[in-house]
Amino acid sequence: MANYSNGTIRESIYGAMQYIQWESCGTANCLPSVLGPQPSNCTCSLGRLASYYVKVQRPDHITTVLQFARSHNIRISIKNTGHDYLGRSSSPNSLAIWTAGLKNMSYHANFTGYHCSAADGQNIGVIGAGVTADESAAFFDQYGMTSIVGQCPTTGPAGGYGQGGGH
């Protein structure tokens, strides 16, 4: 209970979202709170959380999960750290792909894109989908590079934010 609202702890647990309202149980009125779970006379469910999740460790795990979901007509959701004001990283009745295990980072003084010459360049950083802002900043600082990340150290810069998307 002491770490209930700790962002670093919440980011490391699949069933915990950074914005607690996305854990709510819908119409059951069983609402989590920043102060801790509130007593209720209702029976709680998973709320907006996925019924099942896979913590992927390699890119081919994602391919396998997508093939499984497609063959069984199962809805997919994707979570990195759970920092999503709009709740897009949580979805009820889905199979979640949790990318927190994809922690690869590399620096390339000279980078050549795979079949994409527009991506060629110098001083290029590559990160996995599970890298957090503080991990990215610490890694690329040693190369004199600045990481484009969110304000909170537990945000995941891979994807939209690191590509200039922001909120």
C-alpha positions as CSV (number, residue, x, y, z in Angstrom):
1,M,0.0,0.0,0.0
2,A,2.9,2.3,0.6
3,N,3.9,2.2,-3.1
4,Y,0.3,2.4,-4.4
5,S,0.8,5.7,-6.3
6,N,4.5,5.3,-7.0
7,G,5.0,5.8,-10.7
8,T,8.1,3.6,-11.0
9,I,6.4,0.7,-9.2
10,R,3.2,1.1,-11.2
11,E,5.1,1.1,-14.5
12,S,6.8,-2.2,-13.5
13,I,3.5,-4.1,-12.9
14,Y,1.3,-5.1,-15.9
15,G,-2.0,-4.5,-14.1
16,A,-1.2,-1.0,-12.8
17,M,-1.7,2.0,-15.0
18,Q,-0.1,5.4,-14.4
19,Y,-3.5,7.0,-14.4
20,I,-5.5,5.1,-12.0
21,Q,-8.9,5.9,-13.5
22,W,-8.1,3.4,-16.3
23,E,-8.2,0.6,-13.8
24,S,-11.8,1.4,-12.8
25,C,-14.4,-1.3,-13.0
26,G,-16.8,0.6,-15.2
27,T,-20.4,0.7,-14.1
28,A,-19.6,-1.3,-10.9
29,N,-18.7,1.9,-9.1
30,C,-15.6,0.2,-7.7
31,L,-13.1,3.0,-8.3
32,P,-9.4,3.0,-7.4
33,S,-8.2,6.2,-5.9
34,V,-4.8,8.0,-5.7
35,L,-5.2,7.5,-2.0
36,G,-5.5,3.7,-2.3
37,P,-8.3,1.3,-3.1
38,Q,-11.6,2.5,-1.7
39,P,-14.0,0.3,0.3
40,S,-17.0,-0.7,-1.7
41,N,-20.0,-2.9,-1.6
42,C,-19.5,-4.0,-5.1
43,T,-17.7,-6.9,-6.7
44,C,-14.8,-5.7,-8.7
45,S,-13.6,-7.0,-12.1
46,L,-10.6,-6.3,-14.2
47,G,-12.2,-3.0,-15.3
48,R,-10.4,-1.8,-18.4
49,L,-7.4,-4.1,-18.0
50,A,-6.8,-6.9,-20.5
51,S,-7.9,-10.4,-19.6
52,Y,-4.5,-11.8,-20.5
53,Y,-1.1,-10.3,-21.3
54,V,2.2,-11.4,-22.8
55,K,5.4,-9.7,-21.6
56,V,7.4,-9.9,-24.8
57,Q,11.1,-10.2,-24.6
58,R,12.0,-10.3,-28.3
59,P,10.3,-8.9,-31.5
60,D,9.4,-12.4,-32.7
61,H,7.3,-12.8,-29.6
62,I,5.1,-10.0,-30.9
63,T,4.7,-11.8,-34.3
64,T,3.7,-15.0,-32.4
65,V,1.1,-13.1,-30.3
66,L,-0.4,-11.3,-33.3
67,Q,-0.7,-14.6,-35.2
68,F,-2.4,-16.3,-32.3
69,A,-4.8,-13.3,-31.8
70,R,-5.6,-13.3,-35.5
71,S,-6.3,-17.0,-35.7
72,H,-8.6,-16.8,-32.6
73,N,-10.2,-13.4,-33.4
74,I,-9.0,-11.9,-30.2
75,R,-8.7,-8.1,-29.7
76,I,-5.2,-6.8,-29.0
77,S,-4.0,-3.9,-26.8
78,I,-0.4,-2.7,-26.3
79,K,1.2,-1.4,-23.2
80,N,4.6,-0.1,-22.6
81,T,4.6,1.9,-19.3
82,G,0.9,2.7,-19.0
83,H,1.5,6.5,-19.4
84,D,-1.4,7.3,-21.6
85,Y,-3.8,10.1,-20.7
86,L,-6.4,8.7,-23.1
87,G,-6.2,5.1,-21.8
88,R,-5.2,3.5,-25.0
89,S,-2.8,1.2,-23.3
90,S,-5.6,-0.6,-21.5
91,S,-8.5,-2.3,-23.1
92,P,-11.0,-4.7,-21.6
93,N,-11.5,-8.2,-23.0
94,S,-8.3,-8.1,-25.0
95,L,-4.9,-9.8,-25.2
96,A,-2.3,-7.3,-24.2
97,I,1.2,-7.1,-25.6
98,W,3.3,-5.7,-22.8
99,T,6.5,-4.3,-24.4
100,A,8.4,-3.5,-21.1
101,G,10.8,-6.3,-21.8
102,L,12.2,-4.8,-25.0
103,K,15.1,-2.9,-23.5
104,N,17.6,-2.8,-26.3
105,M,19.5,0.4,-27.0
106,S,22.2,1.1,-29.5
107,Y,24.2,4.1,-30.8
108,H,25.3,4.3,-34.5
109,A,27.9,6.8,-35.5
110,N,26.9,6.0,-39.1
111,F,23.5,4.4,-39.6
112,T,22.2,2.7,-42.8
113,G,18.5,2.0,-42.9
114,Y,17.2,-1.3,-44.1
115,H,15.8,-0.7,-47.6
116,C,15.2,3.0,-46.6
117,S,17.9,5.4,-47.6
118,A,15.9,8.3,-46.2
119,A,16.7,6.8,-42.7
120,D,20.5,6.9,-43.3
121,G,22.3,9.3,-41.0
122,Q,25.0,10.0,-38.4
123,N,24.7,9.8,-34.6
124,I,21.5,7.8,-34.6
125,G,20.1,6.2,-31.5
126,V,17.8,3.1,-31.6
127,I,15.7,2.0,-28.6
128,G,13.4,-0.8,-27.9
129,A,9.7,-0.3,-27.1
130,G,10.3,-1.1,-23.4
131,V,13.0,1.6,-22.7
132,T,12.0,4.3,-20.2
133,A,12.9,8.0,-20.4
134,D,15.5,7.8,-17.6
135,E,17.1,4.7,-19.2
136,S,17.3,6.4,-22.6
137,A,18.7,9.6,-21.2
138,A,21.4,7.8,-19.2
139,F,22.4,5.6,-22.2
140,F,22.6,8.3,-24.9
141,D,24.2,10.9,-22.6
142,Q,27.4,9.0,-22.8
143,Y,27.4,9.8,-26.6
144,G,26.6,13.5,-26.1
145,M,23.1,12.9,-27.4
146,T,19.8,14.3,-26.1
147,S,16.8,12.0,-25.8
148,I,13.4,13.4,-26.7
149,V,11.3,12.1,-23.8
150,G,8.4,13.0,-21.6
151,Q,8.7,14.9,-18.3
152,C,8.3,11.8,-16.1
153,P,11.3,9.4,-16.0
154,T,9.0,6.3,-16.3
155,T,7.5,7.4,-19.7
156,G,8.3,5.2,-22.7
157,P,9.7,7.4,-25.5
158,A,9.6,4.7,-28.2
159,G,6.8,5.3,-30.7
160,G,4.8,8.5,-31.0
161,Y,6.4,10.6,-28.3
162,G,10.0,10.0,-29.4
163,Q,9.0,10.7,-33.0
164,G,7.5,14.1,-32.2
165,G,3.9,13.0,-31.4
166,G,3.7,13.9,-27.7
167,H,0.2,13.7,-26.2
